[in-house]
Amino acid sequence: MTLRTPDGGSVELVRFGRRVEMHLRAPDGRTVATVDMTAEAAADLITELNS
């Protein structure tokens, strides 16, 4: 899943079994940060954003 940011960057979520990687990318495509989390933590993040 890839989400676009207002400045032209992106947040990409990639699932690997029970792990999720979140890649934060600048508008020019370079990776600014990578976050590795459990699938449960990713689900909690999405739930929190929806509340």
BAROMI-259307 format. One record per residue (C-alpha): x, y, z; chain; residue number from 1; residue in one letter. Coordinates in Angstrom, 3 decimals. Layout:
% BAROMI-259307
((X,Y,Z),A,NUM,A)
...
% end
This chain:
% BAROMI-259307
((0.000,0.000,0.000),A,1,M)
((1.372,3.401,-0.961),A,2,T)
((0.012,6.704,0.339),A,3,L)
((0.995,10.057,-1.149),A,4,R)
((1.948,12.989,1.052),A,5,T)
((0.920,16.591,0.326),A,6,P)
((4.508,17.522,-0.617),A,7,D)
((4.780,14.777,-3.257),A,8,G)
((6.511,12.195,-1.070),A,9,G)
((5.084,8.849,-0.096),A,10,S)
((4.568,6.371,2.713),A,11,V)
((4.777,2.767,1.569),A,12,E)
((3.659,-0.172,3.730),A,13,L)
((4.969,-3.623,2.825),A,14,V)
((3.910,-6.723,4.724),A,15,R)
((6.276,-9.653,5.222),A,16,F)
((4.296,-12.272,7.132),A,17,G)
((3.964,-10.997,10.710),A,18,R)
((6.195,-7.938,10.039),A,19,R)
((5.443,-4.652,8.288),A,20,V)
((7.982,-2.219,6.877),A,21,E)
((6.987,1.415,6.498),A,22,M)
((9.176,3.368,4.043),A,23,H)
((8.987,7.152,4.178),A,24,L)
((10.134,8.691,0.903),A,25,R)
((10.896,12.283,-0.054),A,26,A)
((9.371,13.803,-3.217),A,27,P)
((12.568,12.930,-5.132),A,28,D)
((12.110,9.233,-4.264),A,29,G)
((14.931,8.829,-1.764),A,30,R)
((14.122,6.886,1.383),A,31,T)
((14.096,9.185,4.414),A,32,V)
((13.286,6.484,6.984),A,33,A)
((12.334,2.836,7.250),A,34,T)
((10.333,1.563,10.206),A,35,V)
((10.094,-2.163,10.936),A,36,D)
((7.140,-3.184,13.121),A,37,M)
((4.929,-6.109,13.938),A,38,T)
((1.669,-6.542,12.040),A,39,A)
((-0.149,-5.906,15.333),A,40,E)
((1.651,-2.579,15.815),A,41,A)
((0.746,-1.566,12.250),A,42,A)
((-2.906,-2.457,12.903),A,43,A)
((-2.812,-0.413,16.131),A,44,D)
((-1.362,2.553,14.190),A,45,L)
((-4.148,2.378,11.611),A,46,I)
((-6.789,2.086,14.342),A,47,T)
((-5.333,5.114,16.141),A,48,E)
((-5.331,7.154,12.920),A,49,L)
((-9.002,6.294,12.343),A,50,N)
((-10.112,7.402,15.827),A,51,S)
% end
